[in-house]
């Protein structure tokens, strides 16, 4: 095989930069994005479950 093409070199550079990002940073960014996306009232698809304050009743309190 000859010399790699410019496209292949650009792809390799991009993947090297992506793989260099620490996992903790990616998880932090994802959590920040999910928190922001949850604020959208017009979100399509399944909504995240949100616990309401009155949903759980302690059986020791009585019914």
Protein Blocks (a to p, Z undefined) as FASTA:
>chain_A
ZZddfklmmmmmmmmmmmmpcfklmmmmmmmmmmmmmmpmkbgcjddddddfklpccfkn
oZZ
